[in-house]
Amino acid sequence: MSSLDREAPLCLPRRPLTRLPANALPPDTIDTHFHVFRADAPLNTPRSYTPDIATLADWTVFADRLNIGRGVLVQPSVYGLDNQVLIEALVSFPDRLRGIVVIDPQTNRDEIARLDRLGVRGIRINTRNKGGLPLSAAETLATSLRDFGWSLQLQISPEQIPELAGRLPRLGIPFVVDHLGFIPLADGAWRQHVPALQRLADIPGGYIKLTAPYRLTRDRSHAGFAEVVKALVDSHPQKLLWGSDWPHTELWSDMPDDADLIDEMQDAFAGITSARKILIENAEMLFFSR
C-alpha cells in the first residue's frame, strides 16, 4: 500500500435499515444520487477516501424496501476515469438505472455514443475530491454533451456558485448541483446562499439536489435544512431532485439513518402539492425520457 493510499481513510459502513420511514415514499420514487462499490475494483490514487463496500445488490434491497423504483448511479471519485463498476450496473438493470460517468475530456463521440446506449446521461464535475474533473472539462465536452442530451452533475463548494451563474448559461447544457452546493447551515448561514442557488435554478436546465444534509452541518438535527428545502420548493419545485446519497461515503463519524433522512425530507415537504414532482417527475424528464 502506498503512502497516498494510507492517507485515504476507510469510510464508516452504512447503517442497516431497521425501520421504514413514517410516511412511505411514493411508488416508483427515483433516487438521483447513489454510489456502488465492488470489492475487487481498483481504486484511484490519490483519492479522498477508501469506500466501505456497498454493492448494487445491496442498493436494490435498500431501494425495494423504500419504494425506490429507479435510480441514477453516480461515478464516485475513488474510481477516477474507470467507469466499469457503473457500466456493469447499467447493463444489469437497463430499465431501472441511468448513470453519470467521469470521462477524459478528450473522449471521442463514438465512445460517448456507446455510453449513451448503455444508459449514461451525464458527466460528473467534482472540484471537491481528489480524482474529480474540473469545470473546464465540461467546456471541452460541451458540444458532445449538447448533442447527446447529457447533463452536468456538479459537486462544488459554495464559493463557486456565483461563478457558475456566469459560466453555465453559455454552455447550454442541463446541470444539476449536488447536495445543495454544500452551503453551510450553521447559525443561519444558509440565508445568504439560498438566493444564489435560486439564481442557478432560474437558468434553463438548472436543477438542485435536495440531498445529504449531514454534509452541510455538524448539527445532528440538521437545523436549517428544512428551511432551505421549503424556500426552494416555494420558488422552484420544477427544478428540484431527491437522492439518498447512499451509502453515505466520506463519513468517519455520525453515520445517518436512512429512514430518519427520508422522514426529515418528507417533513419538509409537509403541506406541499409538488412532492411527486420532486421525487419522481423532474428526474423522470431529465434522466429517463429515453
N, C-alpha and C positions, 0 to 999 in steps of 0.2 A: 504494500500500500504506500502511495506517495504521500509526502507531507501535505500536498494540496488536498488529497482525499481525506486525510485526518482532520483537516480544517472544516470539513463539511459535516456537521453533526447529524446524528440519526434522529429523525422526527419521532415524536410520540406516536404510538399506534392509535388509530381511531377508536372511539368508544363503541361498544356493541349497542345496537338499537334494542333497548329493553322495554320500550313502550311506544305506542303510536301517538302522534300529535292529538291534542284535544279536539281539534277540528281537522278532519281529513282534507288533504289536498284534493282538488277536483280530478276525476279520472282523466288520464292522458296528459297530466301536467308534464311540461318539458323542463328538464334540468339543463340549463345552458352553460354550466361550468362545473366539470369534474375531471379528475385525472385517474388513470390506472397505471399500475406498475407490474412488471414481470420479474421474477426473482433472478433470472439469468440474463436479463437485458443489460448491455454495457452502459455504464453511467459516464456522463461528461466530466472532464476535468479541465479547468477548475469548475466547481459548482457551489451553490449556496447551501445545499443541504443534501443529506442522504435519505431517501424515502423509506418509510416502513412499507412493506409490500402490501398492496391492495389491488386485487386483480379485477378484470372485467366480470368474472363470475361473482365476485364479492359485491360489485356495484349492482348487478342485476338483482341479486337477492334484496339488497337495500332498496332499490327502486321499486321492485314489485310490492314490497310491504307498504310503500308510501304512496301508491297510485301514480308513480312517475312512469309514464308510458314511453317517453322518448328522451334522448339526451344528446348533448353536444360535448364531445370529448376534446379537451384542450391539451395540446402538447406541453408537458412540463419542461422547465428549463434544464432539468438534470439529464435529459436525453439529447440536448443540443439539437443538431440537424437530423438526427436519426429518428424518423417517424415510424419505425417498423411496428412498435407495440400498438400505436394508434391505428395504423393501417390494418393490422390483424383484427382489431376490434371492429372496424368498419366492415370488413369482409364477413365477419361472423354475424353481424346484425345490420344488414344494409338498409332495412326499412326503419329500424329503431334509432340508429345513430347517424350523426353527422360529425365532422371533425374540423378542428382548427390546427394547422400544422405550423412548424417553423422550418423555413427553407432558405437556401442560399439565395441572396438577391439576384444572382445571375442565372437562376433556374430557367430553363427554356420552356417555351409554350407547350411542347409535346409532353413534358413531364407534368406541367400544371394541368393539362387536359386529362392525363392519366389519373392524377389525384382527384380531379373533379368527378370523373366517372366513378371513383370509389366512394364518393360522399364527402370529400373535403369541401368546405365552404368558406375558408378564410385562412389568413396567416396571423400569427401572434407576434406583436411587438412587445418586448419586455425590457424596459430600461431599469428595472429594479433588481434583477437577479443575474448572477454570472451565467453566461451561456445564452442570454437573450439577445434578440435582434434590436438594433436602434431604429428610430423612426425613419431614418434615411433609407432603410431597406424597403419600406412601403413606397417611398417616392420612386425608387428604382423599378419596382414591380407594378407601378400604378396602372399602366396600360393593360397588362395581363389581368390584373385584379378586376378592372372595369369590364373587360371583355367576358370574363367568366362569371361575373356577378358575385365575386367573393367580397368578404368584409375584412376589416382590420379589427383585431382584438387587442386592446391597448392596456397593458399593465404599466402604469405610470405613477409618478409621485405628484402630489397636489400642486407643487410649484410649477409643474409643466402644463397645467390645464390652460392658463391664459395663452401660452404659446400655441397649443393645439388649436385653439379657436381661430388663430390666424392661418395655420398651415393646412388644416384638414379640408376646408371647403374647396381649396384649389385642386385637391386630388379627385374629387367627385366619386368617392368610394364610400359605401356604408361603413360605419365604425361603431365599435362597442367599447365603452370604458369599463374595465373590470373593477369590481369592489369599490364602487362609488369614488374612484380616483384616489383611494386611500386618504380621503380627507380626515383630519383629526376630529374626534368627537369631544374630547375632554374640555371641560369648563366653557362649553358653548362655542368652541372654536369653529364648529361646523357652520355657524350662521354666516361667516364671511365667505365660505366656499360654495354654498348651495347656489347662489346666483351664477357663479362660473360654470357649475355643472348644468344649470338650466340653459345657459348660452350654448353649450355644446349640444344639448338636446334640441335646441332651436334649429341647428344645422340639418338640412335634409339628409336622412340616412344616419343620423346620430342617435345612439342608444346608450343607456346606462344600466349596468347590472346592480341590482339590489342584493348584494351578496356580502358574506364574511364580515359581520360587524366586529368580530374579535380581532380583525386586522386594523381596526381604526381606533381602538381604545384598549387600555389595560383594565378598565372597569368591567367587572364580570356582569353587571346589569346592562351594559352597553347603552348607558344613558346618552340620549341624543339621537340614537339610531332611528327610533320610531318617528321623531320629529322630522328628520331628513327624508325618510320614506314618504311621510304624509305630504311634505312640501312638494316633492317631485311627482307624487300621484296627483296632487291637485293641479299641477301645471302641465305635466307631460305623460299621462297614462299610456299613450300610444307609443312611447319611446322607452319603456322600462321592461327589463327582463329579470327573471329569477333564476338563481342557480344554487346548488347545495355547497359548492366548493369542496365536496367530498374528495379525498379523505382528510382534508384539512392539513396540508403539508406545511412544513416550516414552522411548526409549533413544538416548543420544548417544555411548556407548562400550560395548565388550564385548557386541556382539550375539551372543546364544547360538546354538548349533547345535541344530536341532530333533531330530535323531537322538540327540544327546547328552542332551537333556532327556528324551526318551522312555526311553532306556536308564537314566537316573537314576531315573525313576519305576518302571520295571519292576524295577530292583534293589531298590528299597524294598519292592516287593510280593513279593519272593522268599520262597517258602515259604507264602504265604497262600492260602486257598481262595476268597477273596472278590474276586479281581481282576476277574472278569467282572461281578460286581455293580457295582463302582465304574466300570468302563469302559463298561458298556452298560446294565445293568438298572435302576439307580437313575434315570438320565437318561431312559430309555425311559418309565418310570412318570410322571416329573414333567413331561416335555415332549411325549412322543409317544403318550400314551394315547388321543388322539383327533386 
